[in-house]
Amino acid sequence: MDEENFSIDEEEIKNETKDTVNQVKDSIKNSDFKTNVNETKGLIKDLILSPIEAVKRAANGEENLLPKAIILMIAFIVAYLGYNMSTIATTVKFSTKIFRIIISIIYPVLYVAVPAFMVLLLNKKNKKPLIRNICTMVVVSVPEIVGYLVIILGTLINGITVLTQPVATALSALTIILMYFGIKELLGEEDEKKAVTKFIVIKLVTAFVLLLLLRIKPF
């Protein structure tokens, strides 16, 4: 990858992070939860009917996604927490369970934050605000969220794992496809080869960070 396409501006990252945190705080403070939930349902319907177009609209900032992204992020954390805790043995120590809960909260956050920051660092020609990068990554993660819920369902009902596992795998694959289109749109990259290269780099970095997180052992 060209050096000119990747650089770290510490001041820019600091300012973008500060602005993002402030926007999230304001959105939570001034939001109507019931209205946000209903609007989030509409977003999910759009993703079902026209997924790529919905992702492109998110990346281009055509609507206020932050309240919906917050709802979806909560759902992501709850879904991953349920998935993670459903795989833990009942005999493990209480401290280990608490540790798994903490990891289950951090994992979804990093899942969307790492690619969002990577897009910010790689995007020199068509830079988008960090909050839009994050919201877009949350939107493309909807199939992944549903996939975790499907897996949880498989652990609760005997004999349907043979169905839930392929469905969850397909949903995970759909997330990767949507993430590619989301990242490509955020980068404003028209060259397909460059878009694929940057996408692969972003996915590898994200996978590496998540792997490090999952390898952390409780004290």
C-alpha positions as CSV (number, residue, x, y, z in Angstrom):
1,M,0.0,0.0,0.0
2,D,1.3,3.5,-0.9
3,E,2.7,5.4,2.1
4,E,0.8,8.5,1.0
5,N,-2.5,6.6,1.6
6,F,-1.7,5.8,5.2
7,S,-0.5,8.3,7.8
8,I,-1.3,8.9,11.4
9,D,-2.3,12.4,12.4
10,E,-2.5,12.2,16.2
11,E,-4.3,15.5,16.6
12,E,-6.9,14.5,14.0
13,I,-7.6,11.2,15.8
14,K,-7.8,13.0,19.1
15,N,-10.3,15.6,17.8
16,E,-12.4,13.0,15.9
17,T,-12.6,10.8,18.9
18,K,-13.6,13.7,21.2
19,D,-16.2,14.9,18.7
20,T,-17.6,11.3,18.4
21,V,-17.8,10.8,22.2
22,N,-19.6,14.2,22.5
23,Q,-22.1,13.4,19.7
24,V,-22.9,10.0,21.3
25,K,-23.4,11.6,24.7
26,D,-25.7,14.3,23.2
27,S,-27.7,11.7,21.2
28,I,-28.2,9.5,24.3
29,K,-29.2,12.5,26.4
30,N,-31.7,13.9,23.9
31,S,-33.0,10.7,22.3
32,D,-36.5,9.2,22.5
33,F,-35.9,5.5,23.0
34,K,-39.2,4.4,21.6
35,T,-38.9,6.5,18.5
36,N,-35.3,5.4,17.9
37,V,-36.4,1.7,18.2
38,N,-39.1,2.2,15.6
39,E,-36.7,4.0,13.3
40,T,-34.2,1.2,13.8
41,K,-36.8,-1.3,12.7
42,G,-37.2,0.8,9.5
43,L,-33.5,0.7,8.9
44,I,-33.4,-3.1,9.3
45,K,-36.3,-3.4,6.8
46,D,-34.3,-1.3,4.3
47,L,-31.3,-3.6,4.9
48,I,-33.5,-6.6,4.1
49,L,-35.0,-5.1,1.0
50,S,-32.0,-3.3,-0.4
51,P,-28.9,-4.0,1.7
52,I,-26.2,-2.5,-0.5
53,E,-28.2,0.7,-1.2
54,A,-28.9,1.0,2.6
55,V,-25.2,0.7,3.3
56,K,-24.3,3.3,0.7
57,R,-26.9,5.7,2.1
58,A,-25.3,5.2,5.6
59,A,-21.8,5.9,4.2
60,N,-22.9,9.0,2.4
61,G,-24.6,10.4,5.5
62,E,-28.0,10.7,3.9
63,E,-29.8,10.2,7.2
64,N,-29.2,10.7,10.9
65,L,-28.0,7.2,11.8
66,L,-26.5,7.9,15.2
67,P,-29.6,7.1,17.4
68,K,-30.2,3.9,15.3
69,A,-26.5,3.0,15.5
70,I,-26.7,3.3,19.3
71,I,-29.7,0.9,19.5
72,L,-28.0,-1.5,17.2
73,M,-24.8,-1.3,19.2
74,I,-26.7,-2.2,22.4
75,A,-28.2,-5.1,20.5
76,F,-24.8,-6.2,19.3
77,I,-23.4,-6.2,22.9
78,V,-26.4,-8.1,24.3
79,A,-26.3,-10.6,21.4
80,Y,-22.5,-11.3,21.8
81,L,-22.8,-11.4,25.5
82,G,-25.5,-14.0,25.3
83,Y,-23.5,-16.0,22.8
84,N,-20.3,-15.8,24.8
85,M,-22.0,-16.7,28.1
86,S,-23.9,-19.6,26.5
87,T,-20.6,-21.3,25.8
88,I,-19.1,-21.0,29.2
89,A,-19.3,-23.9,31.7
90,T,-21.4,-23.4,34.8
91,T,-18.5,-24.6,37.0
92,V,-16.0,-21.8,36.1
93,K,-15.1,-19.3,38.8
94,F,-17.1,-16.2,39.3
95,S,-14.1,-14.0,38.5
96,T,-13.8,-15.7,35.1
97,K,-17.5,-15.1,34.3
98,I,-17.0,-11.4,35.1
99,F,-14.0,-11.3,32.9
100,R,-16.0,-12.9,30.0
101,I,-18.7,-10.3,30.5
102,I,-16.1,-7.5,30.2
103,I,-14.6,-9.1,27.0
104,S,-18.2,-9.5,25.6
105,I,-18.7,-5.8,25.9
106,I,-15.4,-4.8,24.5
107,Y,-15.5,-7.2,21.5
108,P,-18.5,-5.6,19.6
109,V,-17.0,-2.1,20.3
110,L,-13.7,-3.0,18.7
111,Y,-15.5,-4.9,15.9
112,V,-16.9,-1.6,14.6
113,A,-14.3,0.8,16.0
114,V,-11.2,-0.7,14.5
115,P,-12.3,-0.6,10.9
116,A,-13.9,2.8,11.5
117,F,-10.5,4.2,12.6
118,M,-8.7,2.4,9.8
119,V,-11.0,4.0,7.3
120,L,-10.2,7.4,8.9
121,L,-6.5,6.7,8.5
122,L,-6.6,5.4,5.0
123,N,-9.1,8.0,3.7
124,K,-7.1,11.0,2.4
125,K,-9.1,12.0,-0.6
126,N,-12.7,11.7,0.5
127,K,-12.4,11.9,4.3
128,K,-15.6,11.3,6.3
129,P,-16.1,12.1,10.0
130,L,-15.3,9.3,12.4
131,I,-18.9,9.1,13.6
132,R,-20.1,8.3,10.1
133,N,-17.5,5.6,9.8
134,I,-18.6,4.1,13.0
135,C,-22.3,4.3,12.2
136,T,-21.7,2.6,8.8
137,M,-19.8,-0.2,10.5
138,V,-22.6,-0.7,12.9
139,V,-25.1,-0.9,10.1
140,V,-23.1,-3.5,8.1
141,S,-22.8,-5.6,11.3
142,V,-26.6,-6.2,11.5
143,P,-26.4,-9.7,9.9
144,E,-23.6,-10.5,12.4
145,I,-25.8,-9.5,15.2
146,V,-28.7,-11.7,13.9
147,G,-26.2,-14.5,13.5
148,Y,-25.3,-14.5,17.2
149,L,-29.0,-14.5,18.1
150,V,-29.4,-17.5,15.8
151,I,-26.6,-19.3,17.5
152,I,-28.1,-18.6,20.9
153,L,-31.4,-20.0,19.7
154,G,-29.5,-23.2,18.6
155,T,-28.1,-23.6,22.1
156,L,-31.6,-23.3,23.7
157,I,-33.5,-25.7,21.4
158,N,-32.1,-29.2,21.0
159,G,-31.6,-30.6,17.5
160,I,-31.7,-27.4,15.5
161,T,-28.0,-26.7,15.5
162,V,-27.8,-28.3,12.1
163,L,-29.9,-25.5,10.8
164,T,-28.7,-22.5,12.9
165,Q,-25.0,-23.0,12.3
166,P,-25.2,-22.7,8.4
167,V,-27.6,-19.7,8.8
168,A,-25.1,-18.0,11.2
169,T,-22.3,-18.7,8.8
170,A,-24.2,-17.2,5.9
171,L,-25.1,-14.1,7.9
172,S,-21.4,-13.7,8.8
173,A,-20.5,-13.9,5.1
174,L,-23.2,-11.3,4.3
175,T,-21.6,-9.0,6.9
176,I,-18.3,-9.2,5.2
177,I,-19.9,-8.4,1.8
178,L,-21.8,-5.4,3.2
179,M,-18.6,-4.2,5.0
180,Y,-16.7,-4.2,1.8
181,F,-19.3,-2.0,0.1
182,G,-19.5,0.2,3.2
183,I,-15.8,0.7,3.4
184,K,-15.5,1.2,-0.4
185,E,-18.2,3.9,-0.2
186,L,-16.6,5.6,2.8
187,L,-13.2,5.7,1.1
188,G,-14.7,7.0,-2.1
189,E,-12.4,4.5,-3.9
190,E,-13.5,3.9,-7.5
191,D,-10.5,1.7,-8.4
192,E,-11.8,-1.8,-7.6
193,K,-8.3,-3.3,-7.0
194,K,-7.3,-0.5,-4.6
195,A,-10.7,-0.9,-2.8
196,V,-10.2,-4.6,-2.3
197,T,-6.6,-4.1,-1.1
198,K,-7.6,-1.6,1.5
199,F,-10.5,-3.7,2.6
200,I,-8.2,-6.7,3.1
201,V,-5.8,-4.6,5.1
202,I,-8.6,-3.3,7.3
203,K,-10.1,-6.7,7.8
204,L,-6.7,-8.2,8.7
205,V,-5.9,-5.5,11.2
206,T,-9.4,-5.9,12.8
207,A,-9.0,-9.6,13.0
208,F,-5.6,-9.3,14.6
209,V,-6.9,-6.9,17.3
210,L,-10.0,-9.1,18.0
211,L,-7.7,-12.2,18.2
212,L,-5.5,-10.4,20.7
213,L,-8.5,-9.5,22.8
214,L,-9.9,-13.0,22.8
215,R,-6.4,-14.4,23.8
216,I,-6.3,-12.3,27.0
217,K,-6.6,-14.6,30.0
218,P,-8.2,-13.7,33.4
219,F,-5.8,-13.1,36.2
